[in-house]
């Protein structure tokens, strides 16, 4: 079976145009399109352009808000807490990293916490711009409203997969990590279910806690 290849810039332009057509400002749409495509390019295809459809639906349902700015609830020299107001997730994270990077260049470290944020895509997709500034970046995400993971020895889902990504600059190519604290991701489970395929390993539990 032949493999189709597409131009990355053309895909980014196409994705951005679809978001703009739904009312998103082009500056934010370009960020979203870039992050989603980067997710595909780093190999996390469950968190790449596949998410464009759900994002468009989130805009239609107004779950993702297009207008406004995050509210800074607390600010100190090296930390800020934002209310994201369910604005465009990838754009919010991009803005937060720019803020944290400015803190780090001045004080050596910087942290921005966002609450009430819409979906942010692939965490690894944010790391390269940080490492290119010779900064070490970390991104940690949790969604209390998306309880799909049971604690060890438990059967009741109480938290989300809780992914963590890190970007570490080196003298050569950066080290980029992106892992979930759960055994697998919601995206892979949903993709396998939709395709009628089994997961590679016994990664899900029944009501008795059996894999």
C-alpha positions, 0 to 999 in steps of 0.5 A: 500500500502506497503512503501519501505525503503532504506538504507541512506548510500547506497543511498548516495553512489549511488547518488555520483557514478552517479555524478562521472560518469558524471565527478564530483570529488568524494569530491564534489560528496559526498557533493552533494549526502549528501545534497540531501539525507539530504533534503529528510530526513528533509522532503523537498522531492521536494529538495532531491534526486529528484533533482539528475536527473536535476543536471545530466542534468545540468552537461551534458549541462554544466550549472553546471561547474565541474572544478575550484574554486570560485573567492574571489572578496572581503575579509574582516575579517568577510565578503567575496564575491565570484564569484561561476562561476556556480560551483557545488552549494551544494559544494560551499555552504558547502565551504562558511559555512566552511569559515563563521564558521571559521570567527565566531569562531575568530570574533563572526560572519561571512558572505559569499555571493556567486553570480553566483551559481548553484542550492543548493538544500534544505537549511535546509540540511546545518544547522545541521553541523553548530549547531553541532559546537554550531554556529547559521547559516543562509542561504538566497537564491535568483535567479533573473533568475528564476522569478516566484513570483509576488509581493503582489497585482501584476500579473507580476512575478519579483522574486523567492521564496527566501527561508531562513533557520536557524539553532539554537543550543540549549541544546538539539536538534537544532531548524531548520527552512526552509521557503520560502518568497512566499506562496509555492515553485516552486518544489511543484508546478511542482510536483503537475502539473506533478502528475495532482494534485491540490495544497492544497490551492489556492496558484497561481494567474491568469493574473488578480491576482485571486487565 
